[in-house]
């Protein structure tokens, strides 16, 4: 029986002591936070945004910075937004501030609480209750705490692009952001590069002078080589001969590279030396594992968008003449579909040219729908 105690975490946020690289990004965000800068953290899904935020929160706790993280993924309404923010404060308010925060919320009399029955109970009693006063109360809370207790709070609004689907939510949030920047820092995290494009201040769009944007890159090849090789070697497994191929296959994608390493681990016994057969088996297992997700992704696209995704996966560009001809893709359709796929975090125009962001999705497309010999 194979040893399955894999040292490669790939499902969900990773333990802080297992993070690879990201030291520069962590230091930059902490510096901007101390300086009161607004920060936009942009990266595709599974690039480690959540793990990075957890690292900043852990470091902040040691340095006296309060970090409150609200998960806004698919937030549906202003009432839902209140519940998400209330939950965030309930989970992340340090013990030293809980009494002060509870007193502030109780005085507001808007039904919000971090110690007991909260806004959900208020909604149950009055389903038509206006959530706006409660939302103002929660958005005012960090500034009021700073005034009473001192110190700075970092509010992390994760998956912020979801807020755009809630009428009036962005305007309310930004009223408080601009008003309290001297005492409260904000980090807007999400997968869409355009998630702050609709935000304005004084009638003008946000500029680089007002917000610092940090885009998470793929992990560096050299560091991946070193970390993966060490973890295999620590358990008596030699992957030297296939390590380069595996890292290349993962293209620096944080989660996908760890998934491939995990699956390779399952193929190689302790004391064995990995071969190309082991790597091929791991790659096949990876495509099997992502198959339901890949099919769901393709099904969620229009016909034109699916064709553009296939063109990028196979031909490295949405405009290759052979791709347009082989896939029956009109050039105008490709031009229209490409920005949607970029905004959705499925493809990118990188320094090396166009590519599918998820290397396993690209491999899955080529394996199942390949048109090139």
PyMOL commands that set and color helices and strands:
alter all, ss='L'
color gray80, all
select helices_A, chain A and resi 16-18+23-34+49-63+78-92+95-108+119-125+132-149+160-165+169-179+221-233+240-250+254-267+276-299+303-315+321-326+331-343+359-369
alter helices_A, ss='H'
color red, helices_A
select strands_A, chain A and resi 38-42+66-71+153-158+184-190+200-201+204-205+211-215+347-350+353-356
alter strands_A, ss='S'
color yellow, strands_A
deselect
rebuild
show_as cartoon
